[in-house]
Amino acid sequence: MLLYRRSIVAFAAASLLGGAVHAQAWPNKPVRLVVPFPAGGGTDLIARELANKVTKSGYNFIVDNRPGSGGNLGVDAAAKAPADGYTFVLGQTSNLAINPTLYSKLPYDPLKDLTPVSMVASAPLVIVVGADSKFKTLDDVVKAAKAQPASINYATSGNGTVAHLAAESFQKVSGIKLTHIPYKGAAQGATDVISGQVHLYVSSIPTLIGHIKSGKMRPIAVTSAKRADDLPQVPTIAESGFKGFEAVTWFGILGPANLPKDITAKLNADVNKALKDPELQKKLGDQGADVAGSTPEAFGKLIQDEIGRWGAIVRESGAKVD
């Protein structure tokens, strides 16, 4: 009987120790980072730079592009994944704060079906034209649009994106009417603006900075309250005569709901450590993004506040996706 009891105690101790070792070993296999947009866009670039840096802390991050439905497909895939610490998503303003109001049926609830881990970055939007465009300033666009309403078109990466709603807000404050051309991703829209088929492109700076630096696109305004560090010569919309105008997009990592607290805390610490690295800060800065780490709680509060803010803009614009 004594031997039996000792065996039970030994087995229990081994089980507890094994569980502790297993918990400490996370992650012990590749971790998937879902990007809910096509490769090559701003969200994808930020995800890959961050994944490369965090990998040096003992992770093996694999970026998984899952575009579609305004980012909803990728976020939903992460929300429905097992809460075991091996699937995360780099969400952003449109699919976390705008889509809950924009879509009549959203397959996930950002506040209930996801666990915030950390904010990663924020970025202004930029309005660009092709290098050969007749529009030199934002005022040129406004004057032409007032002379011929709806004759000028602009591209974004989709209906209900931050860029789309920022452009809608700008049309309201400036008293003009533009024609929106939504694309499914950044690449084709950029090609059409460069070729002159589309007049304007509105997107985050990380998405378009490569074309701007190559001289294929000319920026005419940024949407932030102050000028962007990497585009210091480009005026803000507020400076262009529309005081108080501001619209930025942000990016952050989330896991499925009920993600273990120890995993959330570890990844948060490692992400914030990576974001303090000068090399990563420079790489993201070169792409037009501002590094912005946070606690899980602060990121969750941001999402909640932004749902209220952008929800009001969606309702006012009348935009809706069934």
ZIQUILIN-V846967 format. One record per backbone hydrogen bond with DSSP energy under -0.5 kcal/mol. CO is the residue of the C=O (numbers start at 1). NH is the residue of the N-H. E is the energy in kcal/mol with one decimal. If there is no record, write none. Layout:
CO;NH;E / CO;NH;E
//
This chain:
1;5;-2.5 / 2;6;-2.4 / 3;7;-2.0 / 4;8;-2.2 / 5;9;-2.7 / 6;10;-2.6 / 7;11;-2.5 / 8;12;-2.7 / 9;13;-2.6 / 10;14;-2.4 / 11;15;-2.3 / 12;16;-2.5 / 13;17;-2.6 / 14;18;-2.7 / 15;19;-2.3 / 16;20;-2.2 / 17;21;-2.8 / 18;22;-2.4 / 19;23;-2.4 / 20;24;-2.6 / 21;25;-1.5 / 23;26;-1.1 / 31;62;-2.8 / 32;34;-0.6 / 32;88;-2.6 / 33;64;-2.5 / 34;36;-0.5 / 34;90;-2.6 / 35;66;-3.1 / 36;68;-0.5 / 38;41;-1.2 / 41;45;-2.3 / 42;46;-2.1 / 43;47;-2.3 / 44;48;-2.4 / 45;49;-2.1 / 46;50;-2.4 / 47;51;-2.8 / 48;52;-2.1 / 49;53;-1.6 / 50;54;-3.0 / 51;55;-2.0 / 53;56;-1.1 / 54;57;-2.4 / 54;59;-0.8 / 55;58;-1.6 / 60;31;-2.3 / 61;63;-0.5 / 62;33;-2.8 / 63;65;-0.5 / 64;35;-2.5 / 66;74;-0.6 / 68;71;-0.9 / 68;73;-1.6 / 69;72;-1.8 / 71;75;-1.8 / 72;76;-2.6 / 73;77;-2.0 / 74;78;-1.7 / 75;79;-2.5 / 76;80;-2.0 / 78;81;-1.0 / 82;84;-1.9 / 83;260;-0.5 / 86;32;-2.2 / 87;256;-0.6 / 88;34;-3.2 / 89;91;-1.1 / 89;254;-2.1 / 90;36;-0.5 / 91;252;-2.4 / 92;96;-1.7 / 93;97;-2.7 / 93;98;-1.5 / 94;98;-0.6 / 94;99;-2.9 / 98;101;-1.6 / 98;102;-2.2 / 99;103;-2.5 / 102;321;-2.7 / 108;110;-0.6 / 109;112;-0.9 / 109;113;-3.2 / 113;257;-1.3 / 114;116;-0.6 / 115;255;-2.5 / 118;253;-2.8 / 120;292;-2.7 / 121;251;-2.9 / 122;290;-3.4 / 123;249;-2.8 / 124;205;-2.1 / 125;223;-2.2 / 126;128;-0.6 / 126;203;-1.7 / 127;220;-3.0 / 127;221;-1.1 / 128;201;-2.0 / 129;218;-3.1 / 130;133;-2.0 / 134;136;-0.6 / 137;141;-1.2 / 138;142;-2.4 / 139;143;-2.5 / 140;144;-2.1 / 141;145;-2.6 / 142;146;-2.1 / 143;147;-1.7 / 144;148;-2.0 / 148;151;-1.9 / 152;179;-2.5 / 153;200;-1.3 / 154;181;-2.8 / 155;202;-2.6 / 156;183;-2.0 / 158;161;-1.4 / 161;165;-2.5 / 162;166;-2.7 / 163;167;-2.3 / 164;168;-2.1 / 165;169;-2.4 / 166;170;-2.3 / 167;171;-2.3 / 168;172;-1.6 / 169;173;-2.1 / 170;174;-2.2 / 171;175;-1.3 / 171;176;-1.5 / 177;150;-2.9 / 178;180;-0.6 / 179;154;-2.5 / 180;182;-0.5 / 181;156;-1.4 / 185;189;-0.6 / 186;190;-2.1 / 187;191;-2.1 / 188;192;-2.1 / 189;193;-1.8 / 190;194;-2.5 / 191;195;-2.0 / 192;196;-0.6 / 192;197;-1.7 / 192;198;-1.6 / 193;196;-0.7 / 200;155;-2.6 / 201;128;-2.5 / 201;203;-0.5 / 203;126;-3.2 / 204;207;-0.7 / 204;208;-1.2 / 205;208;-0.5 / 205;209;-2.2 / 208;212;-2.1 / 209;213;-2.8 / 210;214;-1.6 / 211;215;-0.5 / 211;216;-1.6 / 211;217;-1.4 / 212;215;-1.0 / 216;131;-1.7 / 217;219;-0.5 / 218;129;-2.0 / 220;138;-0.6 / 221;127;-3.0 / 222;237;-2.0 / 223;247;-1.9 / 228;231;-1.1 / 229;232;-0.6 / 231;234;-2.0 / 233;235;-0.5 / 235;222;-1.7 / 236;240;-1.2 / 237;242;-1.5 / 238;241;-1.3 / 242;245;-1.6 / 247;125;-0.9 / 249;123;-3.0 / 250;93;-1.4 / 251;120;-3.2 / 251;121;-1.4 / 252;91;-1.9 / 253;117;-2.5 / 253;118;-1.5 / 254;89;-2.5 / 255;115;-3.3 / 256;259;-0.8 / 260;264;-2.4 / 261;265;-2.6 / 262;266;-2.1 / 263;267;-2.6 / 264;268;-2.3 / 265;269;-2.3 / 266;270;-2.3 / 267;271;-2.8 / 268;272;-2.5 / 269;273;-1.8 / 270;274;-2.1 / 271;275;-2.2 / 272;276;-0.7 / 273;276;-0.8 / 274;277;-1.4 / 277;281;-2.5 / 278;282;-2.3 / 279;283;-2.3 / 280;284;-2.9 / 281;285;-2.4 / 282;286;-2.8 / 283;287;-0.8 / 284;289;-2.7 / 285;288;-1.7 / 289;291;-0.5 / 290;122;-2.2 / 295;299;-2.1 / 296;300;-2.3 / 297;301;-2.1 / 298;302;-2.1 / 299;303;-2.2 / 300;304;-2.0 / 301;305;-2.5 / 302;306;-2.9 / 303;307;-2.0 / 304;308;-1.3 / 305;309;-2.1 / 306;310;-2.9 / 307;311;-1.6 / 308;312;-1.4 / 309;313;-1.2 / 310;314;-2.7 / 311;315;-2.4 / 312;316;-2.1 / 313;317;-2.2 / 314;318;-1.5 / 314;319;-0.9 / 321;104;-2.1
//
